Amino acid sequence: MEADKLATLRAKLARISDIQGAYGLLSWDQETYMPPGATRSRAHQMSTLAGLVHQHYTDESLGELLQTLHDQGPNGSAEDSNEAAIVRVVWREFQKRVKIPMALIIERAEASAVGREAWKEARATSDFSIFQPHLEKQFDIAVRIAEALGYDANPYDALVDQFEPGLTYDLINEEFSALKPRLKALIDGIAANADAVDRSVLHRHYPAEDQIAFSRRLAEAVGFDFNHGRLDLSTHPFTGGTSYLDVRLTTRVEEDYLPACMMATLHEAGHGIHSQQLDPELYRLPFRYGLATAESQSRFYENIIGRSRAFWQHFYPLLQETFPQLEDTDLETFYRAINKSEPSLIRVEADEVTYGMHIMLRFELENEVINERLAVADLPEAWNDRMESYLGIVPPNDAQGVLQDIHWSQGGIGYFPDYLLGSIFSSQLWDTLKAERPAVEDEIAEGTIGPVTGWLAEKIQRHGGKYTFPELAERATGQPFTAEPYIAYLESKFGAIYAL
C-alpha cells in the first residue's frame, strides 16, 4: 500500500474519530450531569454531530481512496497488519454507510436523545404509554435502516450486523436454541434445591458512599486506569468517553443489596479496560470492536473473576473491613450468596445461569417486532408472558419488565444477543487462559490480577475492531466459537454449589 495514501486515509479517519469522541462526551453527559430541561438542545447537538460523521464517512473522496487501497491489496503489509485492517474494516463500513440516507442518520440521533429522556420518565413512573410512541419510532427507524442496508432473509440480520459484523439471526438462533434446553434443565435442577443457598446477608444496609468507594477500589485492582478514566452514577450503568485515553464508567447503587454496585462496576470496568488497552497505533481510527467481543470482556471481569471464590479469597477480608456487618459471615457463605441462582425480574441483577433466558427473551421479541409479528403496543404483555414461560415469574409492573433497559430508547435494536454471545465467549477464553497459565487461580487468590488483564489485552483488547468475532475467537483460543465451555462452566460451578 502506498504510504502517502495511507497517511491521507488516516487523516480523514482521525477527523471522523474526533467527532465521534465529541458525540460520546455529550452522550455520557446526558446520562450523568445534563439538566433535564436540556433535552431539546442536546438532541440538536447530537444529531448535528451524527450527521457530520456520516457526511465525512460517505465523502466521495474517501470512497475513491478506499477503493484504490482496497484494490491494491496489502502489498508489503501483512494481511493482519494494522494497515491492511484499517482499509479492510473502513471499506466495509463505508459500503454500509453510503446506503443510509443522511436524513435517517439525523432522525435516529434525534430520536435517541429524546427517547432516552422519555424512557427515564416512563421507567420512573412505570408507565409504558409515555415511552410507547418513542419506541415505535425507534423500531420504525430500525426497519428503514435495515431496508437501506439490505439483507438476504431477515431484516434483523442487518441490525445485528451493525453491532457485531458477520452475525445473522440464523447463526445466533442456532446457538441459542441449542443452549436453551440445557440452561432450562440446570435452572430446574437448582430450583429443586433452592434452599441450599441463603443470601439474606447481602440485603442488609450498606451505605451508598462506602459501596461506591469499595467498587472503585475493585475497578482499580482489576486494571482500570483512573488516570485515564472516571466513575460516576447513572440510571443504567454504561461505559462511555471520548477515546482510549478518556474512558468513563458509570454504576448504580442499592443500599439494601450489596452486589448491585460491585458487580455493575466490575462489568463496566471490563468494558473500560478493553477500551484502555487499545493498541496506540489504532488511536483516532473510527472503528471499534464488535459488541459481542466487548461483552465478553465485561462479563469476564464481572463473573469469571468477580464471582469466583479465588477473587474473594483476597478481597473478602477487605470487604469485611469496609462493612463490619459482614464479620459474622465467612467467605464460603458469602461466595455462595453472591452466586445464588434463582429467577429474577431484572437482567442486570440476574445470576449467571438465568441470565441467558433474559437475553433470549429480548432477542426473540426484537426479531418479532422487526418482522411485524408483534406490535410495540403489545410488548409489555408479550414480555410478561415470556418471563413466565422461561423463568416462572411475572413482573408486577413495567418498570421491572419491558422498561428496565435503556437500549431500545437509544436505538440499540439488535444489541442484546451480544450479551449472551459475550458470556459464552468469556468461558471459552477462561478455559484457554487456564490451559496456558495453570496457576492463574492461585494468582487471583493472591490479589494479582495483572497477568489476567495482560493476557486479555494481548489476545483481545489491543486489536480493536481489526477482526470479526468468529476470527477473533479462533485467534484467541485456537478453536472456533463454541458454547460448550460455557455450559460446562455453569454445570461445574453451580453443580458444586447446589450439589447437583
C-alpha positions as CSV (number, residue, x, y, z in Angstrom):
1,M,0.0,0.0,0.0
2,E,1.2,3.5,-0.8
3,A,2.4,5.3,2.3
4,D,1.1,8.7,1.2
5,K,-2.3,7.3,0.5
6,L,-2.4,5.6,3.9
7,A,-1.4,8.8,5.6
8,T,-4.2,10.7,3.8
9,L,-6.7,8.0,4.8
10,R,-5.6,8.2,8.5
11,A,-6.0,12.0,8.4
12,K,-9.6,11.6,7.1
13,L,-10.4,8.9,9.6
14,A,-8.9,11.0,12.5
15,R,-11.5,13.7,11.8
16,I,-14.3,11.2,12.0
17,S,-12.9,9.7,15.2
18,D,-12.7,13.2,16.8
19,I,-16.3,14.0,16.0
20,Q,-17.3,10.6,17.4
21,G,-15.4,11.4,20.6
22,A,-17.3,14.7,21.0
23,Y,-20.6,12.8,20.4
24,G,-19.5,10.3,23.1
25,L,-18.9,13.0,25.6
26,L,-22.3,14.6,25.0
27,S,-23.9,11.2,25.3
28,W,-22.1,10.5,28.6
29,D,-23.1,13.9,29.9
30,Q,-26.7,13.3,29.1
31,E,-26.8,10.2,31.3
32,T,-24.9,11.8,34.2
33,Y,-25.0,15.6,34.6
34,M,-27.1,17.2,31.9
35,P,-30.1,19.1,33.4
36,P,-33.5,17.7,32.4
37,G,-34.5,20.8,30.5
38,A,-31.6,20.5,28.1
39,T,-33.1,17.6,26.1
40,R,-34.1,19.6,23.1
41,S,-30.7,21.3,22.6
42,R,-28.8,18.1,23.3
43,A,-30.9,16.3,20.6
44,H,-29.9,19.0,18.1
45,Q,-26.3,18.9,19.0
46,M,-26.0,15.1,18.8
47,S,-27.9,14.9,15.6
48,T,-25.6,17.5,14.1
49,L,-22.5,15.5,15.1
50,A,-24.0,12.3,13.9
51,G,-24.7,14.0,10.6
52,L,-21.1,15.2,10.3
53,V,-19.8,11.7,11.0
54,H,-22.0,10.3,8.3
55,Q,-21.0,13.2,5.9
56,H,-17.3,12.5,6.3
57,Y,-17.7,8.7,6.2
58,T,-19.6,8.9,2.9
59,D,-17.5,11.5,1.3
60,E,-16.7,10.7,-2.3
61,S,-13.0,11.3,-1.9
62,L,-12.8,8.9,1.0
63,G,-14.6,6.3,-1.1
64,E,-12.2,6.7,-4.0
65,L,-9.2,6.5,-1.7
66,L,-10.6,3.4,0.0
67,Q,-11.3,1.8,-3.4
68,T,-7.8,2.4,-4.6
69,L,-6.2,1.0,-1.4
70,H,-8.6,-2.0,-1.3
71,D,-7.9,-2.9,-4.9
72,Q,-4.1,-2.6,-4.3
73,G,-4.3,-5.2,-1.5
74,P,-1.8,-5.5,1.3
75,N,1.3,-5.5,-0.9
76,G,4.2,-5.2,1.5
77,S,1.8,-5.2,4.5
78,A,0.9,-8.5,6.1
79,E,-2.8,-9.4,5.8
80,D,-3.3,-9.0,9.5
81,S,-1.3,-5.8,9.8
82,N,-2.9,-2.6,11.2
83,E,-2.6,-1.0,7.7
84,A,-4.4,-3.9,6.0
85,A,-7.0,-4.0,8.7
86,I,-7.7,-0.2,8.5
87,V,-8.5,-0.5,4.8
88,R,-10.5,-3.7,5.2
89,V,-12.7,-2.6,8.1
90,V,-13.2,1.0,7.0
91,W,-14.0,-0.2,3.4
92,R,-16.7,-2.5,4.9
93,E,-18.1,0.4,7.0
94,F,-18.1,2.8,4.0
95,Q,-20.1,0.4,1.9
96,K,-22.7,0.2,4.6
97,R,-22.8,3.9,5.3
98,V,-23.3,5.1,1.7
99,K,-26.6,3.1,1.7
100,I,-28.1,5.0,4.5
101,P,-29.6,8.5,3.8
102,M,-28.2,11.3,5.8
103,A,-31.7,12.3,6.9
104,L,-32.2,8.9,8.5
105,I,-29.0,9.2,10.5
106,I,-30.0,12.6,11.8
107,E,-33.5,11.3,12.6
108,R,-32.1,8.4,14.6
109,A,-29.8,10.6,16.6
110,E,-32.6,13.0,17.5
111,A,-35.0,10.1,18.3
112,S,-32.3,8.6,20.6
113,A,-31.7,11.8,22.5
114,V,-35.4,12.5,23.1
115,G,-36.3,8.8,23.6
116,R,-33.8,8.4,26.4
117,E,-35.5,11.1,28.4
118,A,-38.9,9.7,27.7
119,W,-37.7,6.2,28.8
120,K,-36.3,7.7,32.1
121,E,-39.7,9.2,32.9
122,A,-41.6,6.1,31.8
123,R,-39.4,3.9,33.9
124,A,-39.6,6.2,37.0
125,T,-43.4,6.1,36.8
126,S,-43.8,2.6,35.4
127,D,-45.9,4.0,32.6
128,F,-45.2,2.3,29.2
129,S,-47.6,4.7,27.4
130,I,-45.1,7.5,27.9
131,F,-42.4,5.6,26.1
132,Q,-44.5,3.7,23.5
133,P,-44.5,6.4,20.8
134,H,-40.8,6.8,21.1
135,L,-40.2,3.1,20.9
136,E,-42.5,2.8,17.9
137,K,-40.3,5.4,16.2
138,Q,-37.1,3.6,17.1
139,F,-38.4,0.3,15.6
140,D,-39.6,2.2,12.5
141,I,-36.2,3.8,12.1
142,A,-34.5,0.4,12.6
143,V,-36.7,-1.2,9.9
144,R,-35.8,1.6,7.5
145,I,-32.1,1.3,8.2
146,A,-32.4,-2.5,7.6
147,E,-34.1,-1.8,4.3
148,A,-31.5,0.7,3.3
149,L,-28.6,-1.7,4.2
150,G,-30.3,-4.7,2.6
151,Y,-30.5,-8.3,3.8
152,D,-31.0,-11.8,2.4
153,A,-33.7,-13.3,4.5
154,N,-34.4,-11.3,7.6
155,P,-34.3,-7.5,8.3
156,Y,-33.0,-8.3,11.8
157,D,-29.8,-9.6,10.1
158,A,-28.9,-6.1,9.0
159,L,-29.4,-4.8,12.6
160,V,-27.3,-7.4,14.4
161,D,-24.6,-6.9,11.8
162,Q,-24.3,-3.3,12.9
163,F,-23.3,-4.3,16.4
164,E,-21.2,-7.4,15.5
165,P,-20.3,-7.7,11.8
166,G,-21.0,-11.0,10.2
167,L,-23.7,-12.2,12.6
168,T,-27.2,-13.1,11.5
169,Y,-30.4,-14.1,13.2
170,D,-30.0,-17.7,12.0
171,L,-26.4,-18.0,13.3
172,I,-27.4,-16.6,16.7
173,N,-30.7,-18.6,16.9
174,E,-28.8,-21.8,16.2
175,E,-26.5,-21.2,19.2
176,F,-29.4,-20.1,21.5
177,S,-31.7,-22.9,20.5
178,A,-29.1,-25.5,21.4
179,L,-28.3,-23.7,24.7
180,K,-31.9,-23.1,25.9
181,P,-32.9,-26.6,26.9
182,R,-29.6,-27.2,28.7
183,L,-30.0,-23.9,30.6
184,K,-33.6,-24.8,31.4
185,A,-32.5,-28.2,32.8
186,L,-29.9,-26.6,35.0
187,I,-32.4,-23.9,36.2
188,D,-34.9,-26.7,37.1
189,G,-32.2,-28.7,38.9
190,I,-31.2,-25.7,41.0
191,A,-34.9,-24.9,41.8
192,A,-35.3,-28.4,43.3
193,N,-32.5,-27.5,45.8
194,A,-33.1,-23.7,46.1
195,D,-32.8,-23.6,49.9
196,A,-29.2,-24.7,49.7
197,V,-28.0,-21.1,49.4
198,D,-29.0,-18.2,51.6
199,R,-28.2,-14.7,50.5
200,S,-30.0,-12.7,53.2
201,V,-26.6,-11.3,54.3
202,L,-26.5,-9.3,51.0
203,H,-29.7,-7.5,51.9
204,R,-28.5,-5.7,55.0
205,H,-28.0,-2.0,54.9
206,Y,-24.8,-1.0,53.1
207,P,-24.2,2.8,52.8
208,A,-24.0,4.1,49.2
209,E,-20.8,6.1,49.7
210,D,-19.0,3.1,51.1
211,Q,-20.2,0.9,48.3
212,I,-19.0,3.3,45.6
213,A,-15.6,3.7,47.3
214,F,-15.1,-0.1,47.5
215,S,-16.3,-0.6,44.0
216,R,-13.8,2.0,42.7
217,R,-11.1,0.1,44.6
218,L,-12.1,-3.2,42.8
219,A,-12.1,-1.5,39.4
220,E,-8.6,-0.2,40.1
221,A,-7.4,-3.6,41.4
222,V,-8.5,-5.4,38.2
223,G,-6.7,-2.9,36.0
224,F,-8.9,0.1,35.2
225,D,-6.7,3.2,35.0
226,F,-8.3,6.2,36.7
227,N,-5.6,8.5,35.3
228,H,-7.5,8.0,32.0
229,G,-10.9,7.3,33.4
230,R,-13.6,8.1,36.0
231,L,-16.6,6.5,37.8
232,D,-20.0,8.2,38.1
233,L,-23.6,7.2,38.8
234,S,-26.3,6.8,36.2
235,T,-29.8,5.3,35.9
236,H,-28.4,2.4,33.9
237,P,-24.7,1.6,34.1
238,F,-22.7,2.1,31.0
239,T,-19.2,2.9,29.7
240,G,-18.6,5.9,27.5
241,G,-15.9,8.6,26.9
242,T,-14.0,10.1,24.0
243,S,-11.1,7.7,23.3
244,Y,-8.9,5.1,24.9
245,L,-7.3,8.0,26.8
246,D,-10.6,9.1,28.3
247,V,-12.9,6.3,29.4
248,R,-15.9,7.0,31.7
249,L,-17.7,4.3,33.7
250,T,-21.0,4.6,35.5
251,T,-22.5,2.4,38.1
252,R,-25.6,2.1,40.2
253,V,-26.2,1.6,44.0
254,E,-28.8,-0.2,46.0
255,E,-28.2,0.3,49.7
256,D,-30.1,-2.9,50.6
257,Y,-28.4,-5.2,48.1
258,L,-24.6,-5.2,48.2
259,P,-23.6,-6.9,44.9
260,A,-25.5,-4.4,42.7
261,C,-22.8,-1.7,42.8
262,M,-19.8,-4.0,42.9
263,M,-20.9,-6.2,40.0
264,A,-22.1,-3.3,37.9
265,T,-18.7,-1.6,38.4
266,L,-16.7,-4.8,37.6
267,H,-18.8,-5.2,34.5
268,E,-18.2,-1.7,33.3
269,A,-14.5,-1.9,34.4
270,G,-14.2,-4.8,31.9
271,H,-15.5,-2.5,29.2
272,G,-13.2,0.3,30.3
273,I,-10.1,-1.9,30.4
274,H,-11.0,-3.2,27.0
275,S,-11.0,0.4,25.7
276,Q,-7.9,1.5,27.5
277,Q,-5.8,-1.4,26.3
278,L,-6.2,-0.5,22.6
279,D,-3.1,-0.6,20.5
280,P,-2.0,3.1,20.3
281,E,-1.4,2.6,16.6
282,L,-5.2,2.3,16.3
283,Y,-5.8,5.6,18.1
284,R,-8.1,8.1,16.2
285,L,-9.5,5.5,14.0
286,P,-13.3,5.3,13.8
287,F,-13.7,1.5,14.1
288,R,-14.3,-0.3,17.3
289,Y,-14.5,-3.9,18.4
290,G,-17.9,-5.6,17.9
291,L,-20.2,-5.7,20.9
292,A,-20.1,-9.5,21.4
293,T,-16.4,-9.1,21.8
294,A,-17.0,-6.1,24.2
295,E,-19.4,-8.1,26.3
296,S,-17.0,-11.0,26.6
297,Q,-14.7,-8.7,28.4
298,S,-17.3,-7.1,30.7
299,R,-18.8,-10.5,31.6
300,F,-15.3,-11.9,32.1
301,Y,-14.5,-9.3,34.8
302,E,-18.0,-9.4,36.3
303,N,-18.5,-13.2,36.5
304,I,-15.4,-15.3,35.7
305,I,-13.3,-13.1,38.0
306,G,-15.8,-11.1,40.2
307,R,-18.0,-14.1,41.2
308,S,-15.1,-16.5,41.7
309,R,-14.0,-18.0,45.0
310,A,-10.4,-17.2,44.2
311,F,-11.1,-13.5,43.8
312,W,-12.9,-13.1,47.1
313,Q,-10.2,-15.1,49.0
314,H,-8.2,-11.9,48.7
315,F,-10.9,-9.2,48.6
316,Y,-13.4,-10.5,51.1
317,P,-11.3,-9.6,54.2
318,L,-11.0,-6.1,52.7
319,L,-14.8,-6.0,52.1
320,Q,-15.3,-7.0,55.8
321,E,-13.1,-4.1,56.9
322,T,-15.3,-1.7,54.9
323,F,-18.6,-3.3,56.1
324,P,-18.2,-4.7,59.6
325,Q,-21.8,-6.1,59.4
326,L,-20.2,-8.9,57.4
327,E,-17.9,-10.0,60.2
328,D,-20.4,-12.8,61.2
329,T,-20.3,-14.2,57.6
330,D,-17.5,-16.4,56.4
331,L,-16.0,-16.5,52.9
332,E,-17.8,-19.6,51.8
333,T,-21.2,-18.3,52.8
334,F,-20.5,-15.0,51.0
335,Y,-19.3,-16.8,47.9
336,R,-22.4,-18.9,47.8
337,A,-24.6,-15.9,48.4
338,I,-23.2,-13.9,45.5
339,N,-23.7,-16.9,43.3
340,K,-27.3,-17.8,44.4
341,S,-29.3,-18.7,41.3
342,E,-33.0,-18.1,41.2
343,P,-35.3,-16.4,38.7
344,S,-35.3,-12.7,38.9
345,L,-37.0,-9.8,37.2
346,I,-34.0,-7.6,36.4
347,R,-31.5,-8.6,33.7
348,V,-28.5,-6.7,35.2
349,E,-29.2,-8.5,38.6
350,A,-29.6,-11.9,37.1
351,D,-27.3,-14.7,38.1
352,E,-25.1,-16.5,35.6
353,V,-27.5,-19.4,35.0
354,T,-30.7,-17.5,34.4
355,Y,-29.1,-14.5,32.6
356,G,-29.2,-16.3,29.3
357,M,-33.0,-16.5,29.4
358,H,-33.3,-12.8,29.8
359,I,-31.3,-12.3,26.7
360,M,-33.1,-14.9,24.6
361,L,-36.4,-13.2,25.6
362,R,-35.2,-9.8,24.2
363,F,-33.7,-11.4,21.1
364,E,-36.9,-13.1,20.3
365,L,-39.1,-10.1,20.9
366,E,-36.9,-7.8,18.9
367,N,-37.0,-10.1,15.9
368,E,-40.8,-10.4,16.2
369,V,-41.3,-6.7,16.2
370,I,-38.9,-6.1,13.3
371,N,-40.7,-8.8,11.3
372,E,-44.1,-7.3,12.1
373,R,-45.3,-10.4,14.1
374,L,-45.6,-8.3,17.2
375,A,-46.8,-4.7,17.7
376,V,-44.8,-2.4,20.0
377,A,-48.1,-1.8,21.9
378,D,-48.2,-5.5,22.8
379,L,-44.6,-5.7,24.0
380,P,-45.4,-5.4,27.8
381,E,-47.8,-8.4,27.6
382,A,-45.5,-10.4,25.4
383,W,-42.6,-9.7,27.7
384,N,-44.6,-10.8,30.8
385,D,-45.8,-14.0,29.1
386,R,-42.2,-14.9,28.0
387,M,-40.9,-14.2,31.5
388,E,-43.5,-16.6,33.0
389,S,-42.7,-19.2,30.4
390,Y,-38.9,-19.1,30.7
391,L,-38.4,-18.2,34.4
392,G,-41.7,-18.8,36.1
393,I,-42.1,-15.2,37.3
394,V,-44.2,-12.2,36.1
395,P,-43.1,-8.6,36.5
396,P,-45.6,-6.7,38.8
397,N,-45.1,-3.5,36.7
398,D,-43.5,-2.4,33.5
399,A,-40.6,-0.7,35.3
400,Q,-39.4,-4.2,36.3
401,G,-40.4,-5.6,33.0
402,V,-40.3,-4.1,29.5
403,L,-39.0,-0.7,30.7
404,Q,-36.0,-1.9,32.6
405,D,-33.3,-1.5,29.9
406,I,-32.1,1.7,28.2
407,H,-31.0,0.1,24.9
408,W,-34.2,0.4,22.9
409,S,-34.5,4.1,23.7
410,Q,-31.1,4.7,22.1
411,G,-31.9,2.6,19.0
412,G,-29.9,-0.3,20.2
413,I,-32.1,-2.9,18.5
414,G,-30.0,-6.0,17.7
415,Y,-27.6,-5.4,20.6
416,F,-29.0,-7.7,23.2
417,P,-27.8,-11.1,21.7
418,D,-24.2,-9.8,22.1
419,Y,-24.5,-10.1,25.9
420,L,-25.1,-13.8,25.8
421,L,-22.6,-14.4,23.0
422,G,-20.1,-12.4,25.1
423,S,-20.8,-14.6,28.2
424,I,-20.3,-17.7,26.1
425,F,-17.0,-16.4,24.7
426,S,-15.8,-15.4,28.2
427,S,-15.9,-19.0,29.3
428,Q,-14.1,-20.1,26.2
429,L,-11.4,-17.5,27.0
430,W,-11.2,-18.7,30.6
431,D,-10.6,-22.3,29.5
432,T,-7.8,-21.1,27.2
433,L,-6.3,-18.9,29.9
434,K,-6.2,-21.7,32.4
435,A,-4.6,-24.1,29.9
436,E,-1.9,-21.5,29.1
437,R,-1.4,-20.3,32.7
438,P,-2.2,-23.2,35.1
439,A,-1.5,-21.1,38.2
440,V,-3.9,-18.3,37.3
441,E,-6.5,-19.1,40.0
442,D,-3.7,-19.0,42.6
443,E,-2.6,-15.7,41.3
444,I,-6.1,-14.3,41.5
445,A,-6.4,-15.6,45.1
446,E,-3.4,-13.5,46.0
447,G,-5.0,-10.4,44.5
448,T,-2.7,-10.5,41.5
449,I,-5.0,-9.7,38.5
450,G,-2.4,-8.1,36.3
451,P,-1.4,-11.3,34.4
452,V,-5.1,-11.9,33.5
453,T,-5.5,-8.4,32.2
454,G,-2.3,-8.6,30.3
455,W,-3.3,-11.9,28.7
456,L,-6.7,-10.5,27.7
457,A,-5.0,-7.3,26.4
458,E,-2.8,-9.4,24.1
459,K,-5.4,-11.8,23.0
460,I,-8.4,-9.5,22.6
461,Q,-8.3,-5.9,23.7
462,R,-5.4,-4.4,21.8
463,H,-6.9,-5.4,18.4
464,G,-9.8,-3.0,18.5
465,G,-12.0,-3.8,15.5
466,K,-9.4,-5.5,13.3
467,Y,-11.1,-8.9,13.3
468,T,-14.7,-10.2,13.2
469,F,-16.0,-12.0,16.2
470,P,-15.5,-15.5,14.8
471,E,-12.0,-14.6,13.6
472,L,-11.0,-13.2,17.0
473,A,-12.5,-16.2,18.8
474,E,-10.3,-18.6,16.8
475,R,-7.2,-16.5,17.0
476,A,-7.5,-16.1,20.8
477,T,-8.4,-19.7,21.7
478,G,-7.3,-21.8,18.8
479,Q,-10.8,-23.1,18.4
480,P,-14.0,-22.0,16.6
481,F,-16.5,-20.1,18.8
482,T,-18.5,-22.7,20.8
483,A,-20.9,-22.7,23.7
484,E,-19.6,-26.0,25.1
485,P,-17.1,-24.4,27.6
486,Y,-19.9,-22.1,28.8
487,I,-22.4,-24.7,29.7
488,A,-19.6,-26.9,31.2
489,Y,-18.5,-23.9,33.3
490,L,-22.1,-23.3,34.5
491,E,-22.8,-27.0,35.2
492,S,-19.5,-27.4,37.1
493,K,-19.7,-24.3,39.2
494,F,-23.4,-24.4,40.1
495,G,-23.4,-28.2,40.3
496,A,-20.9,-27.8,43.1
497,I,-22.8,-25.0,44.8
498,Y,-26.2,-26.8,44.7
499,A,-24.9,-30.4,45.0
500,L,-26.5,-31.4,41.7
